[in-house]
């Protein structure tokens, strides 16, 4: 997909006829609808400067009554490994395990690297089409690609710097010790652009939970990075890895709030009591969960995690690549899926589900008081063809404009 927007404004300017949520409508203390109004918004130096009464006669950009929402954030994706932009192909039934996939990657990476810049840009454009302006993206660190995946990804991101942001996770996709990736991880950890140290199934790939987690934790501490590991393992090894990482975060306050377990499929196999116990420990250690909301066989206990205050991040993960046939690139679709899976069907519940696309930012608080946007907020917004957040989630409403750092891009 080509970039779907045209630059309309940057720097200092104003918008008029912007629809904002102002409160809930109630009937016998039950939320039955969402109130909105039209406003004028002033943008200055990448921030929202003022939110004031609408002035339809002003010399400002006309938002045409579209609903303004926080721009979306995808907190787990692999921009460096998409097949998007290449001819369609579904998954092969021959590759059944992670080690099968590692062997396959070792074969295809040299050829894929030749087009990885343009394919990453096309995937970014797809995400922007759906209103995403920020991602946390993992990139391969392995002996086959060396630092090339990072270099190509940074080139693609630089080409998109006015309209898109990313934080980077150094991901040892082929294991830390299963292949000779430890020296490369140490090299990547020294780079300022890398913000997180990644990891992969320490027991099933590298044969040791303690050795790999100790390496990962120490690398993060030595270079003031966060941690975000992939953990597909279920059962005892999966839970042991999660508990080990929680212990390390509790021992090292510098890691708290900066440590995440991506996927964490083991959590989907627990009893309700076990789920509550681990949710309490995750919250105490300030260890978050990053999920793509899988629903093959088991459903992740996202409501329980949220109940205990665990930071739950949501992402698309693989978008139509050789790891997954699925993945649309839309964070609104993820919010919609979560609403359907967990029964968030009322006006109020659907409005809360928007947080899974925006990563916690909501226009109205739980009492219906307007809390976003305010002066000083980041000028990162979307304009969507919806009457309220609940409708946007339920109908996955079309995005009409995207703003990043105050740069406004209107759909072509």
C-alpha positions in Angstrom: 0.0 0.0 0.0 1.2 3.5 -0.9 1.1 6.2 1.8 -2.6 6.9 2.1 -2.5 10.5 3.3 -1.4 13.9 2.0 0.4 16.4 4.3 -2.2 19.1 5.0 -0.5 21.1 7.8 2.6 21.3 10.0 3.9 23.7 12.6 1.4 26.0 14.2 -2.2 26.0 13.0 -5.8 25.4 14.1 -8.6 23.0 13.4 -12.3 23.8 13.6 -15.5 21.6 13.6 -13.6 19.0 15.6 -16.0 16.5 17.3 -15.0 15.6 20.9 -16.7 13.4 23.4 -17.9 15.5 26.4 -19.7 13.0 28.6 -22.0 10.0 28.9 -25.8 10.0 28.6 -27.5 8.1 31.4 -30.8 6.4 31.9 -31.4 5.3 35.6 -27.6 5.4 36.2 -26.9 3.3 33.2 -24.8 4.7 30.3 -26.9 4.7 27.2 -25.0 7.0 24.9 -22.1 9.4 24.5 -22.4 13.2 24.3 -20.2 15.1 21.9 -19.7 18.7 20.8 -17.8 20.6 18.2 -14.6 22.4 19.2 -11.6 24.3 17.9 -8.1 22.9 18.5 -4.9 24.8 18.3 -1.7 23.0 17.5 1.8 24.3 18.3 5.2 22.7 18.3 3.9 19.2 18.2 1.5 19.7 21.1 -2.1 20.6 21.6 -2.0 24.2 22.7 -5.7 24.9 23.3 -9.1 23.2 23.2 -11.8 25.9 23.0 -15.3 26.6 21.8 -15.8 26.0 18.1 -15.5 29.0 15.8 -16.9 27.8 12.5 -16.1 31.1 10.8 -12.4 31.1 11.7 -9.5 30.7 9.2 -8.7 27.1 10.3 -8.6 23.7 8.8 -12.1 22.2 8.7 -12.3 18.8 10.5 -15.8 18.4 9.0 -17.4 17.2 12.2 -15.3 14.0 12.3 -14.6 12.5 15.7 -11.1 13.2 17.1 -9.5 10.3 19.0 -6.0 9.6 20.2 -3.8 8.1 17.4 -3.3 4.4 17.7 -0.2 2.6 19.0 0.8 -1.0 18.1 2.9 -2.4 20.9 4.1 -5.6 19.3 4.9 -6.0 15.6 7.8 -7.1 13.4 8.2 -4.5 10.7 11.4 -6.1 9.5 9.8 -9.5 8.6 6.6 -8.8 6.7 5.7 -10.5 3.4 3.3 -7.6 2.8 4.2 -6.1 -0.6 5.2 -9.5 -2.0 2.9 -12.0 -3.8 0.4 -13.7 -1.4 1.3 -16.9 0.3 -0.3 -18.8 3.2 1.5 -20.8 5.8 3.3 -24.0 5.0 2.1 -27.1 6.8 5.7 -28.4 6.8 6.9 -26.0 9.5 5.4 -26.8 12.8 7.8 -25.7 15.5 9.8 -22.5 16.3 13.0 -24.4 15.5 11.5 -25.3 12.1 10.9 -21.6 11.5 14.4 -20.7 12.6 15.8 -23.0 10.0 13.5 -21.6 7.4 14.5 -18.0 8.3 18.1 -18.9 7.9 17.3 -19.9 4.3 15.2 -16.9 3.3 16.6 -13.9 5.2 19.4 -13.2 2.7 16.9 -12.8 -0.1 14.3 -10.9 2.0 16.9 -8.4 3.1 17.1 -7.2 -0.5 13.6 -5.7 -0.3 13.2 -5.2 3.5 13.3 -1.4 3.4 10.5 -1.1 0.9 8.4 -3.8 2.5 8.7 -2.2 6.0 7.6 1.1 4.5 4.6 -0.6 2.9 3.6 -2.2 6.2 4.0 1.2 8.0 1.7 2.7 5.3 -0.8 0.0 6.0 -0.8 0.7 9.7 -1.1 4.4 9.0 -4.1 3.7 6.8 -5.8 2.3 10.0 -4.7 5.2 12.2 -1.5 4.0 13.9 1.3 6.5 14.4 3.5 4.6 16.9 4.8 1.0 17.2 7.1 -1.1 19.4 8.8 -3.2 16.7 11.0 -6.2 17.2 13.9 -6.7 14.8 16.0 -9.8 14.2 19.4 -10.1 15.7 20.9 -13.4 14.5 24.0 -14.6 12.7 22.2 -14.8 9.4 21.2 -11.1 9.3 23.7 -9.7 11.7 22.7 -6.0 12.2 21.3 -5.7 8.6 17.6 -6.1 9.7 18.2 -3.2 12.1 20.0 -1.0 9.6 17.2 -1.5 7.0 14.5 -0.9 9.5 16.1 2.3 10.6 16.3 3.4 7.0 12.6 2.8 6.5 11.7 4.6 9.8 13.8 7.5 8.8 11.9 7.8 5.5 8.7 8.0 7.6 9.9 10.1 10.4 7.4 13.0 9.9 4.4 10.7 10.2 5.5 7.7 12.3 7.4 6.8 15.4 8.9 3.5 16.8 10.7 2.1 19.7 13.0 -0.8 18.9 13.5 -4.2 20.5 16.6 -6.3 19.7 15.1 -9.7 19.2 17.3 -12.9 19.2 14.8 -14.8 17.0 17.3 -17.7 16.5 18.0 -18.0 20.2 20.8 -16.4 22.3 22.9 -19.6 22.4 21.1 -21.9 20.0 22.9 -19.8 17.4 25.8 -17.5 18.1 23.7 -14.5 18.8 25.0 -13.4 22.3 27.9 -11.3 20.8 25.5 -9.6 18.4 23.0 -8.9 21.2 25.8 -7.2 23.2 26.6 -5.1 20.1 23.0 -4.1 19.6 22.5 -3.2 23.3 25.2 -0.5 23.0 23.1 1.4 20.3 21.1 4.4 21.5 18.3 3.6 19.0 17.7 0.2 20.7 15.4 0.6 23.7 14.5 -2.9 24.7 16.4 -6.3 25.0 14.3 -9.1 23.6 14.3 -12.9 24.1 12.8 -16.1 22.9 11.5 -19.3 24.7 14.7 -19.8 26.8 14.1 -23.5 27.8 12.8 -24.9 24.5 15.3 -23.0 22.3 18.4 -22.5 24.4 17.9 -25.2 27.0 18.0 -23.0 30.1 15.7 -20.5 31.7 18.2 -19.1 34.2 21.2 -18.7 31.9 19.2 -16.9 29.2 17.2 -14.7 31.5 20.3 -13.8 33.5 22.0 -12.8 30.3 19.0 -10.7 29.2 18.5 -9.0 32.5 22.2 -8.1 32.9 22.3 -6.8 29.4 19.3 -4.5 30.1 20.8 -3.3 33.4 24.2 -2.6 31.9 22.8 -0.5 29.1 19.7 1.0 30.8 17.3 -0.8 28.5 13.9 -2.3 29.0 13.1 -6.0 28.5 10.5 -7.5 26.2 10.8 -11.3 25.6 8.7 -13.6 23.4 7.4 -16.5 25.4 5.3 -19.1 23.5 6.0 -21.9 26.0 3.0 -23.0 28.1 2.9 -25.2 31.1 5.6 -25.4 33.8 8.5 -23.9 31.8 6.4 -20.9 30.6 5.2 -20.1 34.2 8.7 -20.6 35.6 10.1 -18.1 33.1 7.4 -15.5 33.9 8.0 -16.0 37.7 11.8 -15.8 37.2 11.4 -12.5 35.3 9.1 -11.1 38.0 11.7 -12.0 40.6 14.4 -10.2 38.7 12.2 -7.1 38.3 11.5 -7.1 42.0 15.2 -7.4 42.7 16.1 -4.6 40.3 13.7 -1.5 40.5 15.3 -0.1 37.4 13.5 -2.8 35.4 10.1 -2.2 36.9 7.7 -0.7 34.4 10.1 -1.5 31.7 9.8 -5.3 31.6 7.3 -7.1 29.4 6.4 -10.7 28.5 5.1 -10.9 25.0 2.5 -13.6 24.2 2.8 -15.3 27.6 0.6 -18.1 26.3 1.1 -20.0 29.6 -1.3 -17.6 31.3 -4.2 -18.9 29.1 -3.9 -22.4 30.6 -4.3 -21.5 34.3 -7.2 -21.9 36.6 -9.0 -18.7 37.7 -7.3 -18.8 41.1 -3.8 -19.3 39.5 -4.5 -16.5 37.1 -5.4 -14.1 39.9 -2.2 -15.1 41.8 0.1 -14.5 38.9 -1.7 -11.3 38.0 -1.1 -10.0 41.5 2.6 -10.9 41.2 2.9 -9.3 37.8 1.4 -6.1 39.1 3.6 -6.1 42.2 6.7 -6.4 40.0 5.4 -3.9 37.5 5.9 -6.5 34.7 3.6 -6.0 31.8 2.1 -8.4 29.2 2.1 -7.6 25.4 -0.5 -9.6 23.6 -1.7 -10.0 20.0 -4.9 -11.4 21.5 -4.7 -15.0 20.1 -7.8 -17.1 20.2 -6.7 -20.5 18.9 -8.0 -22.9 21.5 -7.4 -20.7 24.5 -8.2 -17.1 25.3 -5.8 -14.9 27.2 -7.1 -13.7 30.6 -6.9 -10.0 29.7 -9.8 -8.9 32.0 -8.2 -10.5 35.0 -4.8 -8.9 34.3 -6.4 -5.5 33.9 -8.4 -6.0 37.1 -5.2 -6.4 39.1 -3.5 -3.4 37.4 -1.2 -5.3 35.1 0.0 -3.1 32.2 -1.5 -5.0 29.2 -0.2 -3.8 25.8 -1.8 -4.9 22.5 -0.2 -5.4 19.1 -0.7 -7.0 15.7 2.4 -9.1 15.9 2.9 -10.7 12.5 1.0 -9.1 9.6 0.6 -11.5 6.8 4.1 -13.1 6.9 5.6 -16.5 7.1 4.8 -16.9 10.8 1.1 -16.0 10.5 -1.4 -15.9 7.6 -3.5 -13.4 9.5 -2.9 -9.8 10.8 -4.6 -6.8 9.3 -2.4 -4.0 10.7 -5.5 -2.4 12.3 -5.5 -1.6 16.0 -9.2 -0.8 15.9 -9.8 -4.3 14.7 -7.8 -5.6 17.8 -10.0 -3.5 20.1 -13.1 -4.8 18.3 -11.8 -8.4 18.7 -11.2 -7.9 22.4 -14.7 -6.4 22.8 -16.2 -9.4 21.1 -14.1 -12.0 22.9 -14.8 -10.6 26.4 -18.4 -9.5 25.9 -17.8 -5.7 25.9 -21.1 -4.9 24.2 -22.6 -1.9 26.0 -21.9 1.7 25.2 -19.8 2.1 28.3 -17.8 -1.2 27.8 -17.1 -0.5 24.1 -15.9 3.0 25.0 -13.4 1.4 27.4 -12.3 -1.0 24.8 -10.8 1.8 22.8 -7.9 1.8 25.3 -6.5 -1.4 23.6 -5.9 0.6 20.4 -4.7 3.8 22.0 -2.8 2.0 24.9 -4.7 3.4 27.8 -5.6 7.0 26.6 -9.4 7.5 26.6 -11.3 10.7 25.9 -13.6 10.2 28.9 -12.8 8.8 32.4 -14.8 6.2 34.1 -17.3 8.8 35.4 -17.7 10.3 31.9 -15.6 13.4 32.6 -13.6 14.7 29.7 -9.9 13.9 30.2 -8.5 14.1 26.7 -7.5 16.2 24.9 -5.9 18.8 27.1 -3.4 21.6 26.5 0.1 20.1 26.5 -1.0 16.7 25.2 1.0 15.2 22.4 -0.5 16.2 19.0 -1.0 12.6 17.9 -4.7 12.2 16.8 -6.9 10.6 14.3 -10.1 11.9 12.8 -12.6 9.1 12.2 -16.1 8.8 10.7 -17.8 7.8 13.9 -20.2 9.5 16.4 -18.3 8.2 19.5 -15.6 5.8 20.7 -18.1 3.0 21.1 -19.1 3.2 17.5 -15.5 3.5 16.3 -14.7 0.2 18.1 -17.9 -1.6 17.1 -17.8 -0.6 13.5 -14.1 -0.2 13.0 -14.8 3.2 11.5 -12.8 4.7 8.7 -9.9 6.9 9.5 -10.1 10.2 7.7 -6.9 12.0 9.0 -3.8 11.1 11.0 -1.6 13.5 13.0 1.9 12.7 14.3 4.0 15.3 16.2 1.6 18.0 15.0 2.0 17.0 11.3 -1.5 16.6 9.9 -2.1 14.1 7.1 -5.5 14.0 5.4 -6.6 10.9 3.5 -6.1 11.2 -0.3 
